[in-house]
Each structure stands twice: as structure tokens, then as C-alpha cells.
């Protein structure tokens, strides 16, 4: 499964400079492949930036990317 991660422009040595988007409207937000994940990012860019502002205030978004989740053992 693939998830969306939003990276922020934070000062060096800041531990938490990224936000993993786990849910949308109370439901898990995961994608079966990278293509669907990036399509969602493209279609919902403003909403994702708004979510980042809720968590980080006026810190600018550096990058929004999709990553494959590590499989559980």
C-alpha cells in the first residue's frame, strides 16, 4: 500500500518535519499503487496544503510525495 507524506521547510535538526496523511473523512487513506496515490495528490493539492497548515502553521510545504508502506511482520 502507498501513503502520502507532506514534507515541510523546517529549521535544521527539527525532528518532525513531515506529516504522513493517514485518513480522509475518518477513513484510512491508502492506495494500491503509486499512480493512484499521485493522482490523489494532484486532484487534492490545495486540501493537502491546508492540512499541513493545520499542523505546522505558516511553515511552507517543501514537497508532497507518495511512499510505499513497510509491510508488517
Residue, then its C-alpha position, 0 to 999 in steps of 0.5 A: x500500500x502507498x501513503x502520502x507524506x507532506x514534507x515541510x521547510x523546517x529549521x535544521x535538526x527539527x525532528x518532525x518535519x513531515x506529516x504522513x496523511x493517514x485518513x480522509x473523512x475518518x477513513x484510512x487513506x491508502x492506495x494500491x499503487x503509486x499512480x493512484x496515490x499521485x493522482x490523489x495528490x494532484x486532484x487534492x493539492x490545495x486540501x493537502x496544503x491546508x492540512x499541513x497548515x493545520x499542523x505546522x502553521x505558516x511553515x511552507x510545504x517543501x514537497x508532497x510525495x507518495x511512499x510505499x508502506x513497510x509491510x508488517x511482520 
